Amino acid sequence: MSATSMFPMCVRASRGLLRLRNGGSNSTGVDLIRALSTEKPPTGDGSATGGLAQAILQERLQQQQKSQGQPPPEGDGDSEQKQDKGEDKKQKENTAYAKKMVMRLAGLMGIGGAVGMVYVFGSNSVDEQGNAIPDEFDNDAPVIQQLRRTLKYFQDYRQMIIEPTSPKLLPDPLREPYYQPPYTLVLELTDVLLHPEWSTAYPLIDSIDPQGFVMYRLFRDATRYMEGHHVKDVSCLNRDTSKVIVVDCKREAFSLQPFNGMALTKWDGNSEDRTLYDLAHFLKTIALSGVDDVRSVLENYALEDDPIEAFKRRQAQLAQEEEQRLAELAQPKKQGISLGSIAGRFWRSKQQ
């Protein structure tokens, strides 16, 4: 590169440096650098010199902008960064818009469902001919009628779940000359007699009781729903509570009358389990003993984890005590017989 070709570039570079040194405006410096960067020098050794001058100017300008707290001049990396930020911003805006539309759609669906529910459950009940049955809400405004009927429907439904279907679940006891069993056994089927994966109740009961010994069949609607449990309320059975025994595998099932129930261990389907045989022996013992109040007996097993096992232990202990008592009674009797025979022989020998 000739000296004449390098002279304009050097002059422009020196002028730019003087302007920057003298505190010239940043916009002037930026324009100068852009002008130098866009100008193409001729091929040759001078290109290296022009590149060096441009690098010096750019470094000087960046130092001055940093000292003044201004951002560096924009380049290719800055444009790509701005483009990425723009795409991220656009994506966030699209996501926020989608969320807003989903919330609006959910709100509209909820409002529509609520209106439909009020319309369906808040309408008057009709008879067989399709005529509206009057009720206590007929004198209210139409909207108030719908709302109050809907509220009453859900209150009644909640009451149906929580409370038994009737305060007297069983019919009145039979009177003479008919026979009324002295005791009432309330027996839970699930996990006590049966271990089903899934089935309906009636076919199961029919299969285990083909002769119809089960007099009455009660289901969950006859229980009282309390604290997440279906509780069997003995007072609703229309029977003497002192003669009622509840057999279940959950203590919560008879929590209202804890001394009327027995909590058996849950049956896991093992065919060698003999709990039912022991339970039958226990109930037979109560029936043959003629207990006036079964609660006095069941109270002794209320704190036992396995009342049937506790009953077997006590039966074995009572049997052992009975054998010991009989043995003690038999031993003095034998001694009395031997002494009497000796005295009789002595008396006869004395008479002779």
Secondary structure by P-SEA (a helix, b strand, c coil): cccccaaaaaaaaaaaaaaaaacccaaaaaaaaaaaaacccccccaaaaaaaaaaaaaaaaaaaaaaacccccccaaaaaaaaaaaaaaaaaaaaaaaaaaaaaaaaaaaaaaaaaaaaaaacccccccccccccccccccaaaaaaaaaaaaaaaaaaaaccccccccccccccccccccccccccccccccccccccccaaaaaaacccccccccccccccccccccccccccccccccccbbbbccccccccccccccccccccccccccaaaaaaaaaaaaaaaaccccaaaaaaaacccccaaaaaaaaaaaaaaaaaaaaaaaaaaaaaaaaaaaaaaaaaaaaac
